[in-house]
Amino acid sequence: MDIVIVAVVMLLLLLLIKEVIQPLHALISVMFSFLLFGMLFSALLLPFIKQLLETLAFLPYAKAVVVSASLFYIGQWVSMLLIEQNYKVLGNIVNDGAKIVILGYWFKEFLAVLQEVSAILQRLN
């Protein structure tokens, strides 16, 4: 409920700023977006992700899937925010950067599996 109240107050402040100080509206709206996202992430998403990881702890790649989905979601959100502020190129770079980070994370997982498979194949020879 606190987040809803904060979001309503931020909306009212943004409407006031839009009418009174138009040149600062874009800057302050981006700042408010990151503040609200930080609140949502720490109050709702982080506990949900922790609970999901505890629930799916028995699955071998559950953590990797949850981390990948979280990184992709955050990358999409930041990219969308930048595109809405007319920074399309920067938004695309952030989106591609998030995908590269996810690929790097999975590459480490893949290398570990590949080394185990290689060791098994060497024992068979």
N, CA, C and O atoms as a Tinker XYZ file with bonds, in Angstrom:
   500  protein
     1  N      0.819000   -1.188000    0.000000    73     2
     2  CA     0.000000    0.000000    0.000000    64     1     3
     3  C      0.867000    1.258000    0.000000    63     2     4     5
     4  O      0.498000    2.276000   -0.585000    81     3
     5  N      2.021000    1.176000    0.662000    73     3     6
     6  CA     2.917000    2.334000    0.701000    64     5     7
     7  C      3.373000    2.731000   -0.698000    63     6     8     9
     8  O      3.490000    3.916000   -1.011000    81     7
     9  N      3.628000    1.735000   -1.529000    73     7    10
    10  CA     4.117000    2.018000   -2.875000    64     9    11
    11  C      3.045000    2.729000   -3.693000    63    10    12    13
    12  O      3.359000    3.617000   -4.486000    81    11
    13  N      1.795000    2.350000   -3.511000    73    11    14
    14  CA     0.710000    3.009000   -4.239000    64    13    15
    15  C      0.600000    4.474000   -3.813000    63    14    16    17
    16  O      0.412000    5.356000   -4.651000    81    15
    17  N      0.715000    4.725000   -2.521000    73    15    18
    18  CA     0.646000    6.102000   -2.025000    64    17    19
    19  C      1.813000    6.915000   -2.567000    63    18    20    21
    20  O      1.635000    8.056000   -2.993000    81    19
    21  N      3.005000    6.331000   -2.551000    73    19    22
    22  CA     4.178000    7.029000   -3.085000    64    21    23
    23  C      3.999000    7.301000   -4.580000    63    22    24    25
    24  O      4.354000    8.377000   -5.060000    81    23
    25  N      3.455000    6.337000   -5.310000    73    23    26
    26  CA     3.244000    6.527000   -6.753000    64    25    27
    27  C      2.239000    7.651000   -7.020000    63    26    28    29
    28  O      2.426000    8.444000   -7.942000    81    27
    29  N      1.179000    7.720000   -6.220000    73    27    30
    30  CA     0.193000    8.788000   -6.394000    64    29    31
    31  C      0.808000   10.148000   -6.079000    63    30    32    33
    32  O      0.567000   11.120000   -6.795000    81    31
    33  N      1.605000   10.220000   -5.008000    73    31    34
    34  CA     2.268000   11.484000   -4.664000    64    33    35
    35  C      3.239000   11.886000   -5.770000    63    34    36    37
    36  O      3.309000   13.058000   -6.140000    81    35
    37  N      3.994000   10.910000   -6.305000    73    35    38
    38  CA     4.915000   11.215000   -7.397000    64    37    39
    39  C      4.161000   11.714000   -8.630000    63    38    40    41
    40  O      4.606000   12.648000   -9.296000    81    39
    41  N      3.022000   11.093000   -8.931000    73    39    42
    42  CA     2.221000   11.528000  -10.074000    64    41    43
    43  C      1.736000   12.956000   -9.888000    63    42    44    45
    44  O      1.795000   13.761000  -10.818000    81    43
    45  N      1.263000   13.270000   -8.703000    73    43    46
    46  CA     0.810000   14.636000   -8.434000    64    45    47
    47  C      1.961000   15.638000   -8.542000    63    46    48    49
    48  O      1.796000   16.722000   -9.103000    81    47
    49  N      3.121000   15.273000   -8.005000    73    47    50
    50  CA     4.285000   16.151000   -8.128000    64    49    51
    51  C      4.703000   16.329000   -9.584000    63    50    52    53
    52  O      5.061000   17.432000   -9.997000    81    51
    53  N      4.659000   15.261000  -10.354000    73    51    54
    54  CA     5.017000   15.359000  -11.769000    64    53    55
    55  C      4.046000   16.251000  -12.531000    63    54    56    57
    56  O      4.464000   17.031000  -13.388000    81    55
    57  N      2.760000   16.145000  -12.229000    73    55    58
    58  CA     1.778000   17.019000  -12.878000    64    57    59
    59  C      2.024000   18.474000  -12.510000    63    58    60    61
    60  O      1.920000   19.358000  -13.360000    81    59
    61  N      2.349000   18.723000  -11.250000    73    59    62
    62  CA     2.657000   20.077000  -10.810000    64    61    63
    63  C      3.909000   20.608000  -11.501000    63    62    64    65
    64  O      3.936000   21.748000  -11.965000    81    63
    65  N      4.943000   19.773000  -11.565000    73    63    66
    66  CA     6.199000   20.178000  -12.205000    64    65    67
    67  C      5.985000   20.415000  -13.696000    63    66    68    69
    68  O      6.569000   21.334000  -14.271000    81    67
    69  N      5.150000   19.590000  -14.323000    73    67    70
    70  CA     4.877000   19.751000  -15.751000    64    69    71
    71  C      4.217000   21.094000  -16.042000    63    70    72    73
    72  O      4.486000   21.716000  -17.070000    81    71
    73  N      3.360000   21.533000  -15.141000    73    71    74
    74  CA     2.675000   22.811000  -15.338000    64    73    75
    75  C      3.543000   24.006000  -14.953000    63    74    76    77
    76  O      3.450000   25.063000  -15.578000    81    75
    77  N      4.385000   23.849000  -13.933000    73    75    78
    78  CA     5.144000   24.983000  -13.408000    64    77    79
    79  C      6.539000   25.080000  -14.022000    63    78    80    81
    80  O      6.951000   26.158000  -14.451000    81    79
    81  N      7.263000   23.975000  -14.069000    73    79    82
    82  CA     8.662000   23.979000  -14.537000    64    81    83
    83  C      8.791000   22.966000  -15.679000    63    82    84    85
    84  O      9.364000   21.893000  -15.488000    81    83
    85  N      8.277000   23.287000  -16.834000    73    83    86
    86  CA     8.261000   22.369000  -17.971000    64    85    87
    87  C      9.647000   21.853000  -18.361000    63    86    88    89
    88  O      9.773000   20.661000  -18.644000    81    87
    89  N     10.702000   22.691000  -18.392000    73    87    90
    90  CA    12.015000   22.169000  -18.822000    64    89    91
    91  C     12.590000   21.074000  -17.910000    63    90    92    93
    92  O     13.365000   20.239000  -18.376000    81    91
    93  N     12.231000   21.063000  -16.648000    73    91    94
    94  CA    12.769000   20.049000  -15.732000    64    93    95
    95  C     11.890000   18.808000  -15.633000    63    94    96    97
    96  O     12.241000   17.857000  -14.935000    81    95
    97  N     10.768000   18.806000  -16.315000    73    95    98
    98  CA     9.821000   17.695000  -16.188000    64    97    99
    99  C     10.435000   16.361000  -16.599000    63    98   100   101
   100  O     10.288000   15.369000  -15.885000    81    99
   101  N     11.116000   16.326000  -17.732000    73    99   102
   102  CA    11.692000   15.059000  -18.211000    64   101   103
   103  C     12.734000   14.521000  -17.238000    63   102   104   105
   104  O     12.746000   13.327000  -16.940000    81   103
   105  N     13.598000   15.381000  -16.749000    73   103   106
   106  CA    14.641000   14.966000  -15.809000    64   105   107
   107  C     14.031000   14.425000  -14.516000    63   106   108   109
   108  O     14.429000   13.366000  -14.031000    81   107
   109  N     13.088000   15.140000  -13.976000    73   107   110
   110  CA    12.485000   14.720000  -12.713000    64   109   111
   111  C     11.634000   13.471000  -12.902000    63   110   112   113
   112  O     11.569000   12.635000  -12.001000    81   111
   113  N     10.977000   13.326000  -14.056000    73   111   114
   114  CA    10.182000   12.113000  -14.283000    64   113   115
   115  C     11.077000   10.874000  -14.356000    63   114   116   117
   116  O     10.698000    9.809000  -13.870000    81   115
   117  N     12.262000   11.007000  -14.959000    73   115   118
   118  CA    13.194000    9.872000  -15.003000    64   117   119
   119  C     13.699000    9.554000  -13.596000    63   118   120   121
   120  O     13.808000    8.386000  -13.225000    81   119
   121  N     14.005000   10.582000  -12.818000    73   119   122
   122  CA    14.457000   10.360000  -11.439000    64   121   123
   123  C     13.368000    9.659000  -10.625000    63   122   124   125
   124  O     13.649000    8.715000   -9.887000    81   123
   125  N     12.130000   10.122000  -10.762000    73   123   126
   126  CA    11.026000    9.488000  -10.043000    64   125   127
   127  C     10.810000    8.047000  -10.502000    63   126   128   129
   128  O     10.473000    7.176000   -9.700000    81   127
   129  N     11.005000    7.805000  -11.796000    73   127   130
   130  CA    10.842000    6.438000  -12.307000    64   129   131
   131  C     11.856000    5.494000  -11.671000    63   130   132   133
   132  O     11.511000    4.384000  -11.266000    81   131
   133  N     13.117000    5.942000  -11.586000    73   131   134
   134  CA    14.138000    5.098000  -10.966000    64   133   135
   135  C     13.887000    4.926000   -9.465000    63   134   136   137
   136  O     14.114000    3.845000   -8.920000    81   135
   137  N     13.428000    5.967000   -8.805000    73   135   138
   138  CA    13.095000    5.840000   -7.376000    64   137   139
   139  C     11.960000    4.850000   -7.161000    63   138   140   141
   140  O     12.033000    4.000000   -6.273000    81   139
   141  N     10.913000    4.958000   -7.969000    73   139   142
   142  CA     9.783000    4.045000   -7.836000    64   141   143
   143  C     10.192000    2.621000   -8.182000    63   142   144   145
   144  O      9.775000    1.673000   -7.516000    81   143
   145  N     11.010000    2.468000   -9.225000    73   143   146
   146  CA    11.476000    1.131000   -9.576000    64   145   147
   147  C     12.325000    0.536000   -8.451000    63   146   148   149
   148  O     12.205000   -0.648000   -8.135000    81   147
   149  N     13.181000    1.364000   -7.851000    73   147   150
   150  CA    13.989000    0.892000   -6.723000    64   149   151
   151  C     13.126000    0.434000   -5.558000    63   150   152   153
   152  O     13.409000   -0.580000   -4.921000    81   151
   153  N     12.078000    1.186000   -5.288000    73   151   154
   154  CA    11.161000    0.793000   -4.213000    64   153   155
   155  C     10.442000   -0.507000   -4.554000    63   154   156   157
   156  O     10.335000   -1.404000   -3.718000    81   155
   157  N      9.953000   -0.602000   -5.787000    73   155   158
   158  CA     9.267000   -1.823000   -6.212000    64   157   159
   159  C     10.210000   -3.021000   -6.178000    63   158   160   161
   160  O      9.829000   -4.110000   -5.747000    81   159
   161  N     11.438000   -2.814000   -6.632000    73   159   162
   162  CA    12.397000   -3.905000   -6.675000    64   161   163
   163  C     12.732000   -4.398000   -5.277000    63   162   164   165
   164  O     12.752000   -5.603000   -5.028000    81   163
   165  N     12.997000   -3.466000   -4.361000    73   163   166
   166  CA    13.401000   -3.886000   -3.018000    64   165   167
   167  C     12.220000   -4.391000   -2.190000    63   166   168   169
   168  O     12.396000   -5.278000   -1.354000    81   167
   169  N     11.040000   -3.852000   -2.401000    73   167   170
   170  CA     9.898000   -4.242000   -1.564000    64   169   171
   171  C      9.127000   -5.437000   -2.115000    63   170   172   173
   172  O      8.586000   -6.229000   -1.343000    81   171
   173  N      9.069000   -5.577000   -3.435000    73   171   174
   174  CA     8.245000   -6.638000   -4.002000    64   173   175
   175  C      9.034000   -7.676000   -4.789000    63   174   176   177
   176  O      8.909000   -8.876000   -4.543000    81   175
   177  N      9.841000   -7.216000   -5.730000    73   175   178
   178  CA    10.496000   -8.163000   -6.624000    64   177   179
   179  C     11.587000   -8.978000   -5.950000    63   178   180   181
   180  O     11.666000  -10.189000   -6.154000    81   179
   181  N     12.420000   -8.341000   -5.159000    73   179   182
   182  CA    13.504000   -9.063000   -4.501000    64   181   183
   183  C     12.991000  -10.154000   -3.560000    63   182   184   185
   184  O     13.490000  -11.277000   -3.623000    81   183
   185  N     12.018000   -9.873000   -2.691000    73   183   186
   186  CA    11.481000  -10.968000   -1.871000    64   185   187
   187  C     10.813000  -12.069000   -2.706000    63   186   188   189
   188  O     10.902000  -13.248000   -2.364000    81   187
   189  N     10.149000  -11.685000   -3.793000    73   187   190
   190  CA     9.524000  -12.687000   -4.659000    64   189   191
   191  C     10.578000  -13.575000   -5.310000    63   190   192   193
   192  O     10.411000  -14.792000   -5.387000    81   191
   193  N     11.665000  -12.963000   -5.777000    73   191   194
   194  CA    12.732000  -13.737000   -6.410000    64   193   195
   195  C     13.383000  -14.677000   -5.400000    63   194   196   197
   196  O     13.674000  -15.829000   -5.722000    81   195
   197  N     13.613000  -14.192000   -4.180000    73   195   198
   198  CA    14.199000  -15.060000   -3.144000    64   197   199
   199  C     13.289000  -16.230000   -2.827000    63   198   200   201
   200  O     13.756000  -17.361000   -2.696000    81   199
   201  N     11.996000  -15.974000   -2.701000    73   199   202
   202  CA    11.043000  -17.046000   -2.416000    64   201   203
   203  C     10.975000  -18.030000   -3.587000    63   202   204   205
   204  O     10.897000  -19.241000   -3.381000    81   203
   205  N     11.005000  -17.516000   -4.793000    73   203   206
   206  CA    10.983000  -18.383000   -5.969000    64   205   207
   207  C     12.226000  -19.257000   -6.036000    63   206   208   209
   208  O     12.139000  -20.438000   -6.372000    81   207
   209  N     13.384000  -18.684000   -5.719000    73   207   210
   210  CA    14.616000  -19.470000   -5.717000    64   209   211
   211  C     14.598000  -20.541000   -4.635000    63   210   212   213
   212  O     15.084000  -21.649000   -4.863000    81   211
   213  N     14.047000  -20.235000   -3.461000    73   211   214
   214  CA    13.941000  -21.232000   -2.400000    64   213   215
   215  C     12.994000  -22.355000   -2.803000    63   214   216   217
   216  O     13.243000  -23.523000   -2.507000    81   215
   217  N     11.915000  -21.998000   -3.476000    73   215   218
   218  CA    10.940000  -22.997000   -3.902000    64   217   219
   219  C     11.512000  -23.906000   -4.987000    63   218   220   221
   220  O     11.262000  -25.111000   -4.989000    81   219
   221  N     12.274000  -23.330000   -5.899000    73   219   222
   222  CA    12.815000  -24.081000   -7.032000    64   221   223
   223  C     14.258000  -24.526000   -6.826000    63   222   224   225
   224  O     14.956000  -24.820000   -7.796000    81   223
   225  N     14.710000  -24.578000   -5.585000    73   223   226
   226  CA    16.108000  -24.910000   -5.296000    64   225   227
   227  C     16.489000  -26.318000   -5.772000    63   226   228   229
   228  O     17.660000  -26.581000   -6.045000    81   227
   229  N     15.525000  -27.208000   -5.871000    73   227   230
   230  CA    15.836000  -28.582000   -6.269000    64   229   231
   231  C     16.099000  -28.703000   -7.774000    63   230   232   233
   232  O     16.655000  -29.710000   -8.212000    81   231
   233  N     15.716000  -27.715000   -8.566000    73   231   234
   234  CA    15.966000  -27.757000  -10.009000    64   233   235
   235  C     17.386000  -27.278000  -10.298000    63   234   236   237
   236  O     17.838000  -26.309000   -9.687000    81   235
   237  N     18.095000  -27.929000  -11.209000    73   235   238
   238  CA    19.507000  -27.604000  -11.410000    64   237   239
   239  C     19.778000  -26.199000  -11.959000    63   238   240   241
   240  O     20.756000  -25.573000  -11.553000    81   239
   241  N     18.964000  -25.700000  -12.844000    73   239   242
   242  CA    19.239000  -24.395000  -13.452000    64   241   243
   243  C     18.177000  -23.356000  -13.126000    63   242   244   245
   244  O     17.998000  -22.394000  -13.873000    81   243
   245  N     17.478000  -23.543000  -12.025000    73   243   246
   246  CA    16.425000  -22.601000  -11.641000    64   245   247
   247  C     17.005000  -21.225000  -11.346000    63   246   248   249
   248  O     16.443000  -20.210000  -11.758000    81   247
   249  N     18.129000  -21.188000  -10.633000    73   247   250
   250  CA    18.736000  -19.904000  -10.304000    64   249   251
   251  C     19.147000  -19.163000  -11.567000    63   250   252   253
   252  O     18.935000  -17.955000  -11.673000    81   251
   253  N     19.729000  -19.870000  -12.520000    73   251   254
   254  CA    20.164000  -19.235000  -13.763000    64   253   255
   255  C     18.985000  -18.691000  -14.553000    63   254   256   257
   256  O     19.075000  -17.615000  -15.145000    81   255
   257  N     17.889000  -19.422000  -14.567000    73   255   258
   258  CA    16.708000  -18.965000  -15.299000    64   257   259
   259  C     16.108000  -17.735000  -14.625000    63   258   260   261
   260  O     15.740000  -16.775000  -15.302000    81   259
   261  N     16.008000  -17.757000  -13.297000    73   259   262
   262  CA    15.436000  -16.618000  -12.575000    64   261   263
   263  C     16.325000  -15.384000  -12.711000    63   262   264   265
   264  O     15.820000  -14.281000  -12.920000    81   263
   265  N     17.638000  -15.556000  -12.595000    73   263   266
   266  CA    18.559000  -14.425000  -12.756000    64   265   267
   267  C     18.468000  -13.879000  -14.181000    63   266   268   269
   268  O     18.449000  -12.664000  -14.378000    81   267
   269  N     18.412000  -14.761000  -15.167000    73   267   270
   270  CA    18.312000  -14.315000  -16.556000    64   269   271
   271  C     17.024000  -13.543000  -16.796000    63   270   272   273
   272  O     17.038000  -12.488000  -17.429000    81   271
   273  N     15.914000  -14.063000  -16.294000    73   271   274
   274  CA    14.636000  -13.374000  -16.474000    64   273   275
   275  C     14.648000  -12.017000  -15.774000    63   274   276   277
   276  O     14.129000  -11.039000  -16.312000    81   275
   277  N     15.230000  -11.951000  -14.590000    73   275   278
   278  CA    15.294000  -10.681000  -13.857000    64   277   279
   279  C     16.150000   -9.661000  -14.597000    63   278   280   281
   280  O     15.757000   -8.503000  -14.735000    81   279
   281  N     17.314000  -10.083000  -15.071000    73   279   282
   282  CA    18.178000   -9.176000  -15.827000    64   281   283
   283  C     17.504000   -8.709000  -17.111000    63   282   284   285
   284  O     17.606000   -7.540000  -17.484000    81   283
   285  N     16.819000   -9.622000  -17.779000    73   283   286
   286  CA    16.131000   -9.249000  -19.012000    64   285   287
   287  C     15.020000   -8.240000  -18.720000    63   286   288   289
   288  O     14.850000   -7.273000  -19.462000    81   287
   289  N     14.270000   -8.459000  -17.650000    73   287   290
   290  CA    13.191000   -7.549000  -17.277000    64   289   291
   291  C     13.740000   -6.160000  -16.943000    63   290   292   293
   292  O     13.198000   -5.152000  -17.396000    81   291
   293  N     14.790000   -6.110000  -16.169000    73   291   294
   294  CA    15.383000   -4.811000  -15.811000    64   293   295
   295  C     15.940000   -4.122000  -17.052000    63   294   296   297
   296  O     15.769000   -2.914000  -17.214000    81   295
   297  N     16.600000   -4.868000  -17.924000    73   295   298
   298  CA    17.119000   -4.295000  -19.169000    64   297   299
   299  C     16.006000   -3.753000  -20.052000    63   298   300   301
   300  O     16.136000   -2.675000  -20.632000    81   299
   301  N     14.913000   -4.499000  -20.154000    73   299   302
   302  CA    13.774000   -4.035000  -20.946000    64   301   303
   303  C     13.181000   -2.764000  -20.355000    63   302   304   305
   304  O     12.816000   -1.847000  -21.091000    81   303
   305  N     13.084000   -2.705000  -19.036000    73   303   306
   306  CA    12.490000   -1.533000  -18.383000    64   305   307
   307  C     13.349000   -0.296000  -18.621000    63   306   308   309
   308  O     12.829000    0.753000  -19.000000    81   307
   309  N     14.649000   -0.408000  -18.406000    73   307   310
   310  CA    15.544000    0.733000  -18.610000    64   309   311
   311  C     15.554000    1.132000  -20.084000    63   310   312   313
   312  O     15.548000    2.322000  -20.402000    81   311
   313  N     15.569000    0.157000  -20.980000    73   311   314
   314  CA    15.545000    0.442000  -22.408000    64   313   315
   315  C     14.267000    1.181000  -22.795000    63   314   316   317
   316  O     14.317000    2.153000  -23.548000    81   315
   317  N     13.134000    0.731000  -22.290000    73   315   318
   318  CA    11.863000    1.380000  -22.588000    64   317   319
   319  C     11.858000    2.820000  -22.063000    63   318   320   321
   320  O     11.368000    3.732000  -22.728000    81   319
   321  N     12.404000    3.005000  -20.873000    73   319   322
   322  CA    12.461000    4.343000  -20.295000    64   321   323
   323  C     13.313000    5.275000  -21.155000    63   322   324   325
   324  O     12.945000    6.428000  -21.382000    81   323
   325  N     14.445000    4.775000  -21.629000    73   323   326
   326  CA    15.309000    5.591000  -22.480000    64   325   327
   327  C     14.663000    5.883000  -23.829000    63   326   328   329
   328  O     14.775000    6.997000  -24.340000    81   327
   329  N     13.999000    4.907000  -24.401000    73   327   330
   330  CA    13.331000    5.114000  -25.689000    64   329   331
   331  C     12.210000    6.142000  -25.562000    63   330   332   333
   332  O     12.015000    6.962000  -26.459000    81   331
   333  N     11.473000    6.100000  -24.450000    73   331   334
   334  CA    10.416000    7.081000  -24.228000    64   333   335
   335  C     10.965000    8.494000  -24.074000    63   334   336   337
   336  O     10.267000    9.467000  -24.361000    81   335
   337  N     12.206000    8.611000  -23.625000    73   335   338
   338  CA    12.836000    9.928000  -23.488000    64   337   339
   339  C     13.601000   10.323000  -24.757000    63   338   340   341
   340  O     14.429000   11.234000  -24.731000    81   339
   341  N     13.320000    9.637000  -25.858000    73   339   342
   342  CA    13.915000    9.907000  -27.172000    64   341   343
   343  C     15.414000    9.606000  -27.227000    63   342   344   345
   344  O     16.166000   10.284000  -27.928000    81   343
   345  N     15.837000    8.586000  -26.484000    73   343   346
   346  CA    17.209000    8.090000  -26.566000    64   345   347
   347  C     17.160000    6.652000  -27.068000    63   346   348   349
   348  O     17.573000    5.720000  -26.378000    81   347
   349  N     16.638000    6.491000  -28.303000    73   347   350
   350  CA    16.410000    5.156000  -28.840000    64   349   351
   351  C     17.703000    4.352000  -28.972000    63   350   352   353
   352  O     17.735000    3.168000  -28.639000    81   351
   353  N     18.761000    4.988000  -29.452000    73   351   354
   354  CA    20.033000    4.283000  -29.639000    64   353   355
   355  C     20.576000    3.802000  -28.292000    63   354   356   357
   356  O     21.020000    2.661000  -28.165000    81   355
   357  N     20.536000    4.677000  -27.294000    73   355   358
   358  CA    21.019000    4.298000  -25.960000    64   357   359
   359  C     20.139000    3.196000  -25.360000    63   358   360   361
   360  O     20.639000    2.291000  -24.692000    81   359
   361  N     18.831000    3.279000  -25.603000    73   359   362
   362  CA    17.925000    2.233000  -25.132000    64   361   363
   363  C     18.242000    0.889000  -25.753000    63   362   364   365
   364  O     18.220000   -0.136000  -25.072000    81   363
   365  N     18.541000    0.888000  -27.053000    73   363   366
   366  CA    18.908000   -0.365000  -27.724000    64   365   367
   367  C     20.233000   -0.905000  -27.206000    63   366   368   369
   368  O     20.403000   -2.118000  -27.084000    81   367
   369  N     21.176000   -0.012000  -26.900000    73   367   370
   370  CA    22.470000   -0.450000  -26.355000    64   369   371
   371  C     22.277000   -1.101000  -24.993000    63   370   372   373
   372  O     22.879000   -2.136000  -24.709000    81   371
   373  N     21.436000   -0.499000  -24.145000    73   371   374
   374  CA    21.164000   -1.078000  -22.823000    64   373   375
   375  C     20.503000   -2.441000  -22.977000    63   374   376   377
   376  O     20.855000   -3.389000  -22.275000    81   375
   377  N     19.549000   -2.540000  -23.893000    73   375   378
   378  CA    18.859000   -3.815000  -24.118000    64   377   379
   379  C     19.838000   -4.882000  -24.600000    63   378   380   381
   380  O     19.820000   -6.009000  -24.105000    81   379
   381  N     20.694000   -4.532000  -25.565000    73   379   382
   382  CA    21.689000   -5.487000  -26.046000    64   381   383
   383  C     22.712000   -5.824000  -24.966000    63   382   384   385
   384  O     23.166000   -6.965000  -24.878000    81   383
   385  N     23.079000   -4.839000  -24.144000    73   383   386
   386  CA    24.009000   -5.098000  -23.043000    64   385   387
   387  C     23.448000   -6.090000  -22.043000    63   386   388   389
   388  O     24.171000   -6.959000  -21.556000    81   387
   389  N     22.161000   -5.967000  -21.731000    73   387   390
   390  CA    21.532000   -6.917000  -20.809000    64   389   391
   391  C     21.552000   -8.327000  -21.404000    63   390   392   393
   392  O     21.793000   -9.303000  -20.692000    81   391
   393  N     21.301000   -8.428000  -22.691000    73   391   394
   394  CA    21.327000   -9.742000  -23.349000    64   393   395
   395  C     22.735000  -10.339000  -23.335000    63   394   396   397
   396  O     22.902000  -11.544000  -23.148000    81   395
   397  N     23.745000   -9.491000  -23.534000    73   395   398
   398  CA    25.129000   -9.972000  -23.513000    64   397   399
   399  C     25.506000  -10.453000  -22.113000    63   398   400   401
   400  O     26.198000  -11.462000  -21.972000    81   399
   401  N     25.062000   -9.748000  -21.087000    73   399   402
   402  CA    25.328000  -10.177000  -19.710000    64   401   403
   403  C     24.666000  -11.533000  -19.454000    63   402   404   405
   404  O     25.263000  -12.409000  -18.828000    81   403
   405  N     23.435000  -11.704000  -19.936000    73   403   406
   406  CA    22.738000  -12.984000  -19.767000    64   405   407
   407  C     23.481000  -14.098000  -20.506000    63   406   408   409
   408  O     23.649000  -15.194000  -19.972000    81   407
   409  N     23.923000  -13.819000  -21.728000    73   407   410
   410  CA    24.690000  -14.826000  -22.472000    64   409   411
   411  C     25.995000  -15.175000  -21.762000    63   410   412   413
   412  O     26.390000  -16.340000  -21.725000    81   411
   413  N     26.659000  -14.179000  -21.203000    73   411   414
   414  CA    27.885000  -14.437000  -20.452000    64   413   415
   415  C     27.630000  -15.315000  -19.235000    63   414   416   417
   416  O     28.421000  -16.206000  -18.926000    81   415
   417  N     26.522000  -15.059000  -18.546000    73   415   418
   418  CA    26.168000  -15.866000  -17.376000    64   417   419
   419  C     25.911000  -17.320000  -17.796000    63   418   420   421
   420  O     26.391000  -18.249000  -17.146000    81   419
   421  N     25.155000  -17.513000  -18.879000    73   419   422
   422  CA    24.866000  -18.866000  -19.342000    64   421   423
   423  C     26.100000  -19.536000  -19.924000    63   422   424   425
   424  O     26.227000  -20.758000  -19.862000    81   423
   425  N     27.012000  -18.750000  -20.492000    73   423   426
   426  CA    28.237000  -19.321000  -21.041000    64   425   427
   427  C     29.062000  -19.967000  -19.937000    63   426   428   429
   428  O     29.638000  -21.037000  -20.134000    81   427
   429  N     29.121000  -19.318000  -18.771000    73   427   430
   430  CA    29.833000  -19.899000  -17.621000    64   429   431
   431  C     29.184000  -21.217000  -17.205000    63   430   432   433
   432  O     29.876000  -22.194000  -16.918000    81   431
   433  N     27.854000  -21.238000  -17.175000    73   431   434
   434  CA    27.148000  -22.477000  -16.829000    64   433   435
   435  C     27.421000  -23.563000  -17.871000    63   434   436   437
   436  O     27.643000  -24.723000  -17.524000    81   435
   437  N     27.402000  -23.181000  -19.137000    73   435   438
   438  CA    27.639000  -24.128000  -20.212000    64   437   439
   439  C     29.055000  -24.688000  -20.157000    63   438   440   441
   440  O     29.263000  -25.874000  -20.413000    81   439
   441  N     30.035000  -23.838000  -19.824000    73   439   442
   442  CA    31.416000  -24.316000  -19.731000    64   441   443
   443  C     31.577000  -25.356000  -18.624000    63   442   444   445
   444  O     32.300000  -26.338000  -18.793000    81   443
   445  N     30.910000  -25.143000  -17.503000    73   443   446
   446  CA    30.990000  -26.117000  -16.408000    64   445   447
   447  C     30.418000  -27.461000  -16.838000    63   446   448   449
   448  O     30.998000  -28.508000  -16.549000    81   447
   449  N     29.296000  -27.435000  -17.519000    73   447   450
   450  CA    28.689000  -28.688000  -18.004000    64   449   451
   451  C     29.568000  -29.331000  -19.064000    63   450   452   453
   452  O     29.745000  -30.549000  -19.079000    81   451
   453  N     30.116000  -28.515000  -19.946000    73   451   454
   454  CA    30.976000  -29.033000  -21.004000    64   453   455
   455  C     32.232000  -29.686000  -20.423000    63   454   456   457
   456  O     32.675000  -30.713000  -20.939000    81   455
   457  N     32.814000  -29.121000  -19.369000    73   455   458
   458  CA    33.981000  -29.722000  -18.730000    64   457   459
   459  C     33.629000  -31.060000  -18.090000    63   458   460   461
   460  O     34.421000  -32.001000  -18.153000    81   459
   461  N     32.453000  -31.158000  -17.475000    73   459   462
   462  CA    32.039000  -32.430000  -16.879000    64   461   463
   463  C     31.812000  -33.489000  -17.950000    63   462   464   465
   464  O     32.209000  -34.642000  -17.782000    81   463
   465  N     31.175000  -33.101000  -19.049000    73   463   466
   466  CA    30.951000  -34.051000  -20.145000    64   465   467
   467  C     32.283000  -34.479000  -20.742000    63   466   468   469
   468  O     32.468000  -35.651000  -21.070000    81   467
   469  N     33.202000  -33.547000  -20.883000    73   467   470
   470  CA    34.532000  -33.867000  -21.402000    64   469   471
   471  C     35.265000  -34.844000  -20.488000    63   470   472   473
   472  O     35.909000  -35.780000  -20.964000    81   471
   473  N     35.167000  -34.627000  -19.177000    73   471   474
   474  CA    35.817000  -35.537000  -18.226000    64   473   475
   475  C     35.215000  -36.925000  -18.302000    63   474   476   477
   476  O     35.937000  -37.919000  -18.216000    81   475
   477  N     33.908000  -37.007000  -18.461000    73   475   478
   478  CA    33.244000  -38.335000  -18.583000    64   477   479
   479  C     33.690000  -39.030000  -19.866000    63   478   480   481
   480  O     33.959000  -40.232000  -19.861000    81   479
   481  N     33.770000  -38.281000  -20.962000    73   479   482
   482  CA    34.199000  -38.874000  -22.212000    64   481   483
   483  C     35.648000  -39.327000  -22.164000    63   482   484   485
   484  O     36.001000  -40.330000  -22.784000    81   483
   485  N     36.496000  -38.599000  -21.432000    73   483   486
   486  CA    37.894000  -39.013000  -21.310000    64   485   487
   487  C     38.014000  -40.292000  -20.500000    63   486   488   489
   488  O     38.871000  -41.128000  -20.784000    81   487
   489  N     37.163000  -40.451000  -19.495000    73   487   490
   490  CA    37.192000  -41.690000  -18.692000    64   489   491
   491  C     36.747000  -42.878000  -19.509000    63   490   492   493
   492  O     37.219000  -43.993000  -19.285000    81   491
   493  N     35.845000  -42.664000  -20.455000    73   491   494
   494  CA    35.342000  -43.753000  -21.281000    64   493   495
   495  C     36.402000  -44.243000  -22.279000    63   494   496   497
   496  O     36.369000  -45.401000  -22.694000    81   495
   497  N     37.327000  -43.381000  -22.660000    73   495   498
   498  CA    38.370000  -43.792000  -23.616000    64   497   499
   499  C     39.390000  -44.610000  -22.978000    63   498   500
   500  O     40.338000  -45.039000  -23.635000    81   499
